[in-house]
Amino acid sequence: MDVYEAVTSRRAVRGFTDRQVPRESLERTLSAAAWAPSASNLQPWNAYVLTGGPLAELKKRAGERVAAGDPWDEPEYEQYPPALKSPYHDRRSAFGEQRYGALGIPREDLEARQRAASANWDCFGAPAALFCYIDRDLGPAQWSDVGMYLQTVMLLLRAEGLHSCTQMAWAKYHRTVAEVVSPPAELLLFCGMSIGFEDTTTTPPAPRTGRAPLTETVTFVDDLE
Ligand SMILES: Cc1cc2nc3c(=O)[nH]c(=O)nc-3n(C[C@H](O)[C@H](O)[C@H](O)COP(=O)(O)O)c2cc1C
């Protein structure tokens, strides 16, 4: 698989089979992902990989919290600015429309949206999940390094025939994740990532998300006509 194919075939997959993810695939992926760049080579990522009993336990605990109507844990970082301005607000709305529209859920049906979102706590059926932590003392540049690491992981997973879905949703239940993975106190949970083989029998197939045209996000500064 070449790099372009890895990039374009990576999608947020939200339906996995229960086929186990080989431990060797995970080790190969995470060994290679360690070559992701970071400013001054700080390598500020801390990944915990859960499969089997520990992942089942996490899903169970999170599912119980959802069923009990438990409030989210106190946020440890701001996921989005409270007033998301244009064009980000519009892009988020378009994403929501597409994601829930594909499931036949109208905009005003918040309960149905929540039900669909609750599949996050089952890792969309994935048999493996990665939880990515960063040291609380690190700043925006290191968070960016972590993003590069996560994308590297996701691209390498494609080379293993695997798919993934990054999930900031897990940060809302960071205490429950911590109960299972016992991270040191200085670490903060950025996100989870479901990992597995895509369930292609899911109907309807999720539509591909769009992207802003190049002219909206890239400016070439040159002396060409
Ligand atoms: C940092 C980050 C957090 C995300 N959190 C969630 C999440 O909690 N739940 C979810 O279903 N998707 C989540 N996503 C997936 C995004 O919705 C998805 O990447 C985006 O809509 C673009 O679609 P694509 O990845 O299929 O190209 C997250 C993606 C990123 C990069």
The ligand as a MOL file (V3000), in Angstrom:
LIG
                    3D

  0  0  0     0  0            999 V3000
M  V30 BEGIN CTAB
M  V30 COUNTS 31 33 0 0 0
M  V30 BEGIN ATOM
M  V30 1 C -8.8590 14.0980 17.6320 0
M  V30 2 C -10.0660 13.4290 17.0400 0
M  V30 3 C -11.1240 13.0970 17.8580 0
M  V30 4 C -12.2520 12.4360 17.3440 0
M  V30 5 N -13.2560 12.0450 18.2120 0
M  V30 6 C -14.2610 11.2790 17.7360 0
M  V30 7 C -15.2020 10.7050 18.6310 0
M  V30 8 O -15.1590 10.9020 19.8540 0
M  V30 9 N -16.1610 9.9120 18.1140 0
M  V30 10 C -16.2600 9.6580 16.7770 0
M  V30 11 O -17.1640 8.9200 16.3780 0
M  V30 12 N -15.3780 10.2020 15.8920 0
M  V30 13 C -14.3700 10.9770 16.3390 0
M  V30 14 N -13.4260 11.4680 15.4820 0
M  V30 15 C -13.5260 11.1940 14.0410 0
M  V30 16 C -13.8700 12.4600 13.2430 0
M  V30 17 O -15.2460 12.7290 13.3590 0
M  V30 18 C -13.4680 12.2290 11.7690 0
M  V30 19 O -12.0790 12.0270 11.7030 0
M  V30 20 C -13.8540 13.4130 10.8890 0
M  V30 21 O -15.2440 13.5850 10.8460 0
M  V30 22 C -13.3290 13.2220 9.4570 0
M  V30 23 O -13.8210 12.0220 8.9060 0
M  V30 24 P -12.8520 10.8550 8.4240 0
M  V30 25 O -11.8840 10.5640 9.5270 0
M  V30 26 O -13.7640 9.6790 8.1500 0
M  V30 27 O -12.1420 11.3210 7.1930 0
M  V30 28 C -12.3120 12.1390 15.9730 0
M  V30 29 C -11.2250 12.4810 15.1400 0
M  V30 30 C -10.1220 13.1110 15.6610 0
M  V30 31 C -8.9530 13.4340 14.7710 0
M  V30 END ATOM
M  V30 BEGIN BOND
M  V30 1 1 1 2
M  V30 2 1 2 3
M  V30 3 2 2 30
M  V30 4 2 3 4
M  V30 5 1 4 5
M  V30 6 1 4 28
M  V30 7 2 5 6
M  V30 8 1 6 7
M  V30 9 1 6 13
M  V30 10 2 7 8
M  V30 11 1 7 9
M  V30 12 1 9 10
M  V30 13 2 10 11
M  V30 14 1 10 12
M  V30 15 2 12 13
M  V30 16 1 13 14
M  V30 17 1 14 15
M  V30 18 1 14 28
M  V30 19 1 15 16
M  V30 20 1 16 17
M  V30 21 1 16 18
M  V30 22 1 18 19
M  V30 23 1 18 20
M  V30 24 1 20 21
M  V30 25 1 20 22
M  V30 26 1 22 23
M  V30 27 1 23 24
M  V30 28 2 24 25
M  V30 29 1 24 26
M  V30 30 1 24 27
M  V30 31 2 28 29
M  V30 32 1 29 30
M  V30 33 1 30 31
M  V30 END BOND
M  V30 END CTAB
M  END
